Amino acid sequence: MFLDFLIATFQENKQEEAIVWKDRTFSYKWLLERYNYWRDKVKSNGISKGTIVIVEADFSPNSVALLLALLEQGCVFVPITESMIQNRDEFIGIAEGEFLFKIDKDDSVNISKLKYNSRNQIYHKLKEIGHPGLVLFSSGSSGKSKASVHDITRIIKKFKVRRYRFRTITFLLFDHIGGFNTLLYTLSNAGLIVTVSDRSPDSVLRAIEKYKVELLPTSPTFINLILLSDLYKQYNINSLKIVTYGTEPMPESTLKRFNYLFPNIKLLQTYGLSEVGILRSKSKSSRSLWIKVGGEGYRTRVVDGMLEIKAKSAMLGYLNAPNPFTDDGWFKTGDSVEVNGEYIKILGRKSEIINVGGEKVYPQDVENIILKHPRVLDVLVYGEKNPIIGNIVCAKILLSALEDDNTIIIEDIKKHCKDRLQRFKVPVKITISKNRLFNNRMKKKRES
């Protein structure tokens, strides 16, 4: 069986805690029994190898057991979470879902048959070889969301080697390659999956204290939220050993402050993409933005300052976009990087670079400076079209306290930038925002 190694782990650890959900604990024995229940249920509903199954859910006991049952049955698993709800019908149509499992907040499951009958060649290839699949949608921050299709047998191989067991918060959802990776890693090592009712600093910190969480995989934006909230002062988070971060560049000020406040927590930068999976990574140190990526099954190279990856776990292709791989199988990540020996530093997405009269401006460079202003809590830098110089640099600012008239503080921030940045990098347009500067995936969305 495809999941033999995972089932063996469950059998060996029947009495161990597997999942915490709504302050209830479920053992590996329960998970094993529920997995078998869903295997029978899937078969009795006529769901066979190659069936495209939409699962609308957050992490819960039933969603985890159902996922494993669908993979063992050789289905194509298409997760849809609350963060994608506004695009739900569009995504179901792109994926050509044939069945829908909708799991509500009480963990009750409703099964319905959908109208689609997929004929996509990528799906046909998976069905022909009898392998389960995974469809992930990109966040669409630089255009229309793309649906990448994976052969899960390629992804799951690395989890057959036992590693460290952690009590882990499932912060990233399983519609994100990082969340899917976290789930499989935790289960394959008989760790504890700690779910949270919402992804607010209060909920996450409370769960860390209550369940002695050791590993928190998250984003730089959320780390910054924790620091800004001051809620960390109310909770005992001494159990936390590692915080991993990825999905976007880390602001230097956030990195520095986190290390100052939590010197005993190891910060580890990760790197991965929906198209190629999560690479093994090693940060130069907790205080460094330099990272070494690669490992077994991965090769990396830098061409014209842009990172490219060749991976055994790479997707089979997109459902709704052309093949993005080079003729020799390399994926162009779109990430601009600096190289120092074996290490690289992620500068930002190529699509986010602001071209000002022929000069390149990386939003992160400008944000790092603005965040040093004592009145600034958060900032988002982006480009806006300009008929004379191509683009201008713009910034949305979240202040520590609102004012009736923002003219003075805006001028002060501009002066702060002029004293520290080259002229073409200084924001021409600054607006004060009352709203959060990130999307539902806890990631900054740069748009004008």
Buried (B, 14 or more C-beta within 10 A) or exposed (E): EBBEBBBEBBEEBBEBBBBBBEEEBBBBBBBBBBBBBBBEBBEEBEBEBBBBBBBBBBBBBBBBBBBBBBBBBBBBBBBBBBBBEEBBEBBBBBBBBBBBBBBEEEBEBEBEEBEBEBEBEBBEBBBEEEBBBBBBBBBEBBEEBBBBBBBBBBBBBBBEEEEEBBBBBBBBBBBBBBBBBBBBBBBBBBBBBBBBEEBBBBBBBBBBBBBBBBBBBBBBBBBBBBBBBEBBEEBEBEBBBBBBBBBBBBBBBBBEBBBEEBEEBBBBBBBBBBBBBBBBBBBBEBBBBBBBBBBEBBEBEBEEEBBBBBBBBBBBBBBBBEEBBEEEEBBBBBBBBEEEEEBBBBBBBBEBBBEBEEBBBBBBBBBBBBBBBEEBBBBBBBBEEBEEBBBBBBBBBBBEEEEEEBEEBBEEBBEBBEEBBEEBBBBBBBEBBEEEBBBBBBBBBBEE
